[in-house]
Amino acid sequence: MQSSGHRFRDVEHHPLLTGDEGYDSPPSESDMADQGWFIRDGCGMVCALITWLLVFYADFVVMFVMLLPSRDFLYSFINGVVFNCLAVLALSSHLRTMLTDPGAVPKGNATKEYMDSLQLKPGEVIYKCPKCCSIKPERAHHCSICKRCIRKMDHHCPWVNNCVGENNQKFFVLFTMYVALISAHALILCIFQFVSCVRNQWNECSGFSPPVTVILVIFLCLEGLLFLTFTAVMFGTQIHSICNDETEIERLKNEKPTWERRLRWEGMRSVFGGPPSLLWISPFAGLRIRRLMIRTKKGGTEFSV
């Protein structure tokens, strides 16, 4: 757990806590698995809600303005199935990114008991985060919104209301990929819709009046173009970071790697899990349906934030 000298300024030296100095003992792995993960940040929750509303709006325009009024049943059926499948995959990836612990270090684990359990070698250097009073692993950074140190933290994304870190980077990559795909699909359908309406009567190409149809389709074009550009760039950035085993924070800080890098396919396998397969593009991989355990503490609900 040694850290290089240039990270010394990111932390402060404090005496280690004893077990009764204001922090509960760190939770066990089973306790952390039973807790839910949700960040109660106002801005993030609003951005996440807007993301879902925009996907629902795109689905509404595609289905009720473009496909259902079409006389070509096969065209409507195929595009409807493809678009809705991509939308479900995008929203599922969004949920997995938002509700998955990104790799939070347990709060208040900087106790003498925990230190003794590490069996450190003489002279081995470790660091303690002064903000969440936890032992700071290598490549971990503190997030001021999540109020936790996150292992391999890439960045905090308000659109998924969570940090992108070691445990949920795969789902964030899938989210950007599927949003880019449905945005591109929506743009293609918009072009076909305009061509169809110009060739035929505007009153016959949609169940809505021509002015309403034009407004809805133009807004969808703008939405699709904006999100296609944003998510495609973000997807490419994430793949580049994974292949170079370097997070966005490490790149911006120009941190020299003190760890053994996993490059290209080795990095992809470490993030997506195992050899290339269909599980790489599935947001449902590794999902275990378990009973949601909500513990109450002092009369209130305890969230893992």
C-alpha positions as CSV (number, residue, x, y, z in Angstrom):
1,M,0.0,0.0,0.0
2,Q,2.9,2.3,-0.6
3,S,2.2,5.6,-2.3
4,S,4.5,7.8,-4.2
5,G,5.8,11.1,-2.8
6,H,3.7,13.3,-5.0
7,R,0.5,12.1,-3.3
8,F,1.7,13.2,0.1
9,R,0.0,16.5,-0.2
10,D,-3.4,14.9,-0.8
11,V,-3.5,13.6,2.8
12,E,-2.7,14.7,6.3
13,H,-1.0,12.8,9.0
14,H,-3.3,12.2,12.0
15,P,-2.9,9.9,14.9
16,L,-4.8,6.6,14.3
17,L,-8.2,6.4,15.9
18,T,-9.0,4.1,18.7
19,G,-12.2,2.2,18.6
20,D,-14.2,4.7,20.7
21,E,-13.2,8.0,19.2
22,G,-16.4,8.9,17.4
23,Y,-16.4,6.3,14.6
24,D,-18.2,3.0,14.6
25,S,-16.1,-0.1,13.8
26,P,-15.8,-0.6,10.0
27,P,-18.6,-2.8,8.6
28,S,-17.9,-6.3,7.6
29,E,-18.1,-7.4,3.9
30,S,-21.4,-9.1,4.5
31,D,-22.9,-6.0,6.1
32,M,-21.8,-3.9,3.2
33,A,-23.3,-6.3,0.7
34,D,-26.6,-6.2,2.5
35,Q,-26.8,-2.4,2.4
36,G,-28.1,-0.6,-0.5
37,W,-26.1,2.1,-2.3
38,F,-27.7,5.4,-3.2
39,I,-26.2,8.9,-3.1
40,R,-28.7,11.5,-1.7
41,D,-27.4,14.4,-3.8
42,G,-30.1,16.8,-5.0
43,C,-28.3,17.8,-8.2
44,G,-27.5,14.2,-9.0
45,M,-31.1,12.9,-8.4
46,V,-32.5,15.7,-10.7
47,C,-30.0,14.9,-13.4
48,A,-30.8,11.1,-13.2
49,L,-34.5,11.9,-13.4
50,I,-33.9,14.1,-16.4
51,T,-32.0,11.3,-18.1
52,W,-34.9,8.9,-17.7
53,L,-37.4,11.5,-18.9
54,L,-35.4,12.2,-22.0
55,V,-35.2,8.4,-22.8
56,F,-39.0,8.1,-22.3
57,Y,-39.6,11.2,-24.5
58,A,-37.5,9.6,-27.3
59,D,-39.4,6.4,-27.0
60,F,-42.7,8.2,-27.1
61,V,-41.8,10.1,-30.3
62,V,-40.3,7.1,-32.0
63,M,-43.2,4.8,-31.2
64,F,-46.3,7.1,-31.3
65,V,-45.2,9.7,-33.9
66,M,-43.1,7.7,-36.3
67,L,-43.6,3.9,-36.1
68,L,-47.2,3.2,-35.1
69,P,-48.8,5.5,-37.7
70,S,-46.6,3.9,-40.4
71,R,-48.3,1.6,-42.9
72,D,-45.2,-0.6,-43.2
73,F,-45.8,-3.2,-40.5
74,L,-42.4,-4.9,-40.8
75,Y,-40.5,-1.6,-40.7
76,S,-42.4,-0.5,-37.6
77,F,-42.0,-3.8,-35.9
78,I,-38.3,-4.3,-36.4
79,N,-37.4,-0.7,-35.5
80,G,-39.7,-0.7,-32.5
81,V,-38.2,-3.9,-31.1
82,V,-34.6,-2.7,-31.6
83,F,-35.2,0.8,-30.2
84,N,-37.0,-0.5,-27.1
85,C,-34.5,-3.2,-26.4
86,L,-31.7,-0.6,-26.6
87,A,-33.7,1.7,-24.3
88,V,-34.1,-1.0,-21.8
89,L,-30.4,-1.9,-21.9
90,A,-29.5,1.8,-21.5
91,L,-31.8,2.4,-18.5
92,S,-30.7,-0.9,-16.9
93,S,-27.1,0.1,-17.3
94,H,-28.0,3.5,-15.8
95,L,-29.6,1.8,-12.8
96,R,-26.6,-0.5,-12.2
97,T,-24.2,2.4,-12.4
98,M,-26.3,4.5,-10.0
99,L,-27.1,1.7,-7.4
100,T,-23.7,-0.1,-7.4
101,D,-21.1,0.7,-4.8
102,P,-18.3,2.1,-7.0
103,G,-15.6,0.9,-4.6
104,A,-16.0,2.9,-1.4
105,V,-13.5,2.4,1.3
106,P,-15.2,1.7,4.7
107,K,-15.5,4.8,6.8
108,G,-13.5,5.1,10.0
109,N,-11.3,2.0,9.5
110,A,-8.2,3.8,10.6
111,T,-8.1,2.1,14.0
112,K,-5.3,0.4,15.8
113,E,-7.2,-2.9,15.6
114,Y,-7.5,-2.6,11.8
115,M,-3.9,-1.6,11.5
116,D,-2.8,-4.7,13.4
117,S,-4.9,-6.9,11.1
118,L,-3.0,-5.5,8.0
119,Q,0.3,-7.1,9.2
120,L,2.4,-4.2,7.8
121,K,6.1,-4.6,7.2
122,P,8.4,-2.4,9.2
123,G,8.8,1.0,7.5
124,E,5.8,0.4,5.2
125,V,4.0,3.7,4.5
126,I,0.2,4.0,4.4
127,Y,-2.0,7.1,4.3
128,K,-5.2,8.1,6.1
129,C,-7.8,10.3,4.5
130,P,-8.5,13.2,6.9
131,K,-12.1,13.6,5.6
132,C,-13.5,10.2,6.1
133,C,-10.9,8.8,8.5
134,S,-10.2,5.7,6.5
135,I,-7.0,4.0,5.3
136,K,-6.5,5.3,1.8
137,P,-5.6,2.5,-0.6
138,E,-3.4,3.1,-3.6
139,R,-5.3,4.8,-6.5
140,A,-8.2,5.8,-4.2
141,H,-9.4,9.4,-4.2
142,H,-11.9,11.1,-1.9
143,C,-15.2,12.3,-3.5
144,S,-16.7,15.3,-1.8
145,I,-20.2,14.4,-3.0
146,C,-20.2,10.8,-2.1
147,K,-18.2,11.7,1.1
148,R,-16.1,8.5,0.7
149,C,-12.8,7.5,-0.7
150,I,-13.4,5.5,-3.9
151,R,-11.0,2.9,-5.3
152,K,-9.9,3.7,-8.8
153,M,-12.2,6.7,-8.9
154,D,-12.5,8.0,-12.5
155,H,-14.9,10.9,-11.9
156,H,-18.2,11.7,-10.3
157,C,-21.0,11.9,-12.9
158,P,-24.2,13.7,-11.9
159,W,-26.1,12.1,-14.8
160,V,-25.8,8.7,-13.0
161,N,-25.7,10.3,-9.5
162,N,-22.7,8.3,-8.5
163,C,-18.9,8.0,-8.8
164,V,-17.5,5.9,-11.6
165,G,-15.0,3.6,-9.9
166,E,-13.6,0.1,-9.7
167,N,-16.9,-1.7,-9.3
168,N,-19.3,0.1,-11.6
169,Q,-17.1,1.4,-14.5
170,K,-18.4,-1.5,-16.7
171,F,-22.0,-0.4,-16.3
172,F,-21.1,3.3,-17.0
173,V,-19.3,2.3,-20.2
174,L,-22.4,0.2,-21.2
175,F,-24.7,3.2,-20.4
176,T,-22.8,5.5,-22.7
177,M,-22.7,2.9,-25.4
178,Y,-26.4,2.2,-25.4
179,V,-27.4,5.9,-25.1
180,A,-25.1,6.6,-28.1
181,L,-26.8,3.7,-30.1
182,I,-30.4,4.8,-29.3
183,S,-29.4,8.4,-30.2
184,A,-28.0,7.3,-33.5
185,H,-31.1,5.1,-34.2
186,A,-33.4,8.0,-33.3
187,L,-31.6,10.3,-35.7
188,I,-31.9,7.8,-38.5
189,L,-35.6,7.4,-37.9
190,C,-36.0,11.1,-37.9
191,I,-34.4,11.4,-41.3
192,F,-36.7,8.6,-42.7
193,Q,-39.7,10.4,-41.1
194,F,-39.0,13.7,-42.8
195,V,-38.4,12.0,-46.1
196,S,-41.7,10.1,-45.8
197,C,-43.7,13.2,-44.8
198,V,-42.2,15.2,-47.7
199,R,-43.1,12.6,-50.2
200,N,-46.5,11.9,-48.9
201,Q,-49.2,14.1,-47.2
202,W,-48.1,15.4,-43.8
203,N,-51.6,14.5,-42.4
204,E,-51.0,10.9,-43.3
205,C,-47.5,10.3,-42.0
206,S,-48.3,10.9,-38.4
207,G,-51.3,10.7,-36.0
208,F,-50.5,14.3,-34.8
209,S,-51.0,17.5,-36.7
210,P,-48.1,18.6,-39.0
211,P,-46.9,21.5,-36.7
212,V,-46.9,19.2,-33.6
213,T,-45.1,16.4,-35.6
214,V,-42.4,18.8,-36.8
215,I,-41.8,20.2,-33.3
216,L,-41.6,16.8,-31.7
217,V,-39.3,15.4,-34.4
218,I,-37.0,18.5,-34.4
219,F,-36.6,18.3,-30.6
220,L,-35.8,14.6,-30.9
221,C,-33.2,15.4,-33.5
222,L,-31.5,18.0,-31.3
223,E,-31.7,15.6,-28.3
224,G,-30.2,12.7,-30.3
225,L,-27.4,14.8,-31.8
226,L,-26.4,16.2,-28.4
227,F,-26.4,12.9,-26.6
228,L,-24.8,11.0,-29.5
229,T,-21.9,13.5,-29.4
230,F,-21.6,13.5,-25.7
231,T,-21.9,9.8,-25.0
232,A,-19.8,8.7,-28.0
233,V,-16.9,10.9,-26.8
234,M,-17.3,9.7,-23.2
235,F,-17.4,6.1,-24.4
236,G,-14.2,6.5,-26.3
237,T,-12.6,8.2,-23.4
238,Q,-13.5,5.4,-21.0
239,I,-12.3,2.7,-23.4
240,H,-9.0,4.6,-23.8
241,S,-8.6,4.9,-20.0
242,I,-9.3,1.2,-19.5
243,C,-6.8,0.1,-22.2
244,N,-4.2,2.3,-20.6
245,D,-5.2,1.4,-17.0
246,E,-5.4,5.1,-16.1
247,T,-8.3,6.9,-14.6
248,E,-9.4,10.4,-15.6
249,I,-8.2,11.8,-12.2
250,E,-4.8,10.2,-12.6
251,R,-4.5,11.6,-16.2
252,L,-5.5,15.1,-15.1
253,K,-3.1,15.0,-12.2
254,N,-0.4,13.5,-14.4
255,E,0.3,10.9,-11.7
256,K,3.2,8.5,-12.5
257,P,2.0,4.9,-12.2
258,T,3.4,3.0,-9.2
259,W,1.3,0.0,-10.0
260,E,1.6,-2.7,-12.6
261,R,-0.5,-1.6,-15.5
262,R,-3.0,-3.9,-17.2
263,L,-2.9,-2.7,-20.8
264,R,-5.4,-3.3,-23.6
265,W,-7.2,-6.6,-23.5
266,E,-5.9,-7.4,-20.0
267,G,-7.4,-4.1,-18.8
268,M,-10.7,-4.8,-20.6
269,R,-10.9,-8.2,-19.1
270,S,-10.3,-6.8,-15.6
271,V,-13.2,-4.3,-16.0
272,F,-15.7,-6.4,-18.0
273,G,-14.8,-9.7,-16.4
274,G,-13.4,-12.8,-18.1
275,P,-12.7,-13.4,-21.7
276,P,-14.8,-11.6,-24.4
277,S,-18.4,-12.8,-24.5
278,L,-21.9,-11.5,-24.6
279,L,-21.7,-10.9,-20.8
280,W,-19.5,-8.0,-21.6
281,I,-22.4,-6.0,-23.1
282,S,-25.0,-7.2,-20.6
283,P,-25.9,-4.9,-17.7
284,F,-27.5,-7.9,-16.0
285,A,-24.3,-9.9,-15.7
286,G,-23.5,-10.6,-12.0
287,L,-26.9,-9.4,-10.9
288,R,-28.1,-11.3,-7.9
289,I,-31.7,-11.0,-6.8
290,R,-31.6,-10.7,-3.0
291,R,-33.8,-9.4,-0.3
292,L,-33.3,-5.7,0.3
293,M,-32.3,-5.2,3.9
294,I,-33.0,-1.8,5.2
295,R,-31.7,-1.3,8.7
296,T,-33.0,1.5,10.9
297,K,-30.8,3.4,13.2
298,K,-32.1,5.9,15.8
299,G,-35.5,5.8,14.2
300,G,-34.3,6.6,10.6
301,T,-33.3,4.7,7.5
302,E,-29.6,4.0,7.1
303,F,-28.2,4.5,3.6
304,S,-24.8,3.4,2.4
305,V,-23.5,6.8,1.4
